[in-house]
Amino acid sequence: MAIPRAAKTLRRTRIQEEKEEQILEAALDVFSARGFRGSTIDQIAEVAGMSKPNLLYYFRTKEAMHRALIDRVLYTWLEPLRAFDAEGNPEEEIRSYIRRKLEMARDFPRESRLFANEVLQGAPHIEDELKGPLKQLVDEKAEVIRAWAKSGKIVECDPYHLIFSIWSTTQHYADFDVQVRAVLGQEHSGEGRFEDAARFLEQLFIGGLRPKLA
């Protein structure tokens, strides 16, 4: 994980910690809107309400701020998948996973767009994580899904594409929020859209995976 420059001092003060959070909040705003390549330290300093030299005391480079944010996002984004329990009821586990992912789309839209921008640019800063820890986790959960299918608890399916499909449908509500609200219209674009989405996605995935009665 990237370590802020100020964090390397012997004693970090509360003010230092608050300043780092202030900078990272500003960086998240800028990176999620403009992507890494389109963002500058000057833009981040302006949003943070700090001078550029003051910002550079805490984070020496744009890359350091981006790395710190990406590390946080990767950990947070994978938490719902880590909670996928092999010993649980498949329908309840899938339902919970869908809802946790939608809650993240609702509560962390900037983080979702930051991650999407990074991947769209070829994942230059997180390729090792995608091919390492993320792939290992997905491989592990794919085996859980295969085991459920083998035991007849769900129908046979490609576990990777199931996971990809849940990722794409849930994160759509963060990454394309403006489009979603525009299409739904004022009447249906409030917080209730996430509950509506949850019910539909549960019907789509759980209904599609439920074994047919003989």
Secondary structure, DSSP 8 states (H G I E B T S, - for coil): ----GGGGSSS--HHHHHHHHHHHHHHHHHHHHHTTTT--HHHHHHHHT--HHHHHHH-SSHHHHHHHHHHHHHHHHHHHHHT--TTS-HHHHHHHHHHHHHHHHHH-HHHHHHHHHHHHTT-TTTHHHIIIIIHHHHHHHHHHHHHHHHTTSS----HHHHHHHHHHHHHHHHHTHHHHHHHH-GGG-STHHHHHHHHHHHHHHHHHHS----
